[in-house]
Amino acid sequence: MSQSSLNRRLTQLFGILLGIGIAVWLLRGFGLITFIPGGIIWLLLLGAIAVGILGYVQKTWWRF
């Protein structure tokens, strides 16, 4: 897998995790899905941040 392909996949994963995390957070705030614990939402958002940082590091620092 080339570097640009990996970076594109990491960027897509970042967007998906962030989008799902925000959507679940908003729907839970409106009271539509109250059965999802807050820890799951935090895991989604923190996972998105971790993937975003990994994508940035992969793009700028790894020179393979």
N, C-alpha and C positions, 0 to 999 in steps of 0.2 A: 504494500500500500504506500503510495507516494505521500510526501509531506502535505501537499495541498489537498489531497483527498482526505487525509486524516483530519486536517484543520477544518475542512468543510463539514465533516461528520460531527466533530466536536461542537462546531457552531450550531449545527442543526439540533444536536442533543441539548445544548444550552437553551435554545429558544423553546424547545418542547417542554423541558422541565420547568422553565420559568413561566411559560404560558399555563401549563397545568396547575402549577403552584398558585399563581395569582387567581386563576379561575375558581379553584377549589376554595381558596381563602375568601373570595367575594361571595360565592354561593353559600358558604358556611355562615358568613356574616349576615346574609339576608335570611338565614334560617331555612334554606331549602334542603341542604344536606347537613344535618346536625350530627350524624352518626360517625363522621370522620374525626378522629382525635387531632388536637392541635399539633402534636408531635409529628404526625405524618406530613402536615403542611410545612412545618419547619424543615423536615428532612428533604422535601422537594425543593424548597428555596435554597437551602444550604448546598444541596447537590448541584443545583444550577450554578451557584457561585463557584463551587469547586471545579466544575467542568469549564466554566468560563475562564478561570485562572489557568487551568491546565491547557486550554486552547491558546491562551495568550503566551504562556511559557513555551509551548510547542512551536508556535509561530516565530518567536523572536530569539529564543536562546538555543534551541536544539539545532545543530548544524550538521545533520547526517545526510 
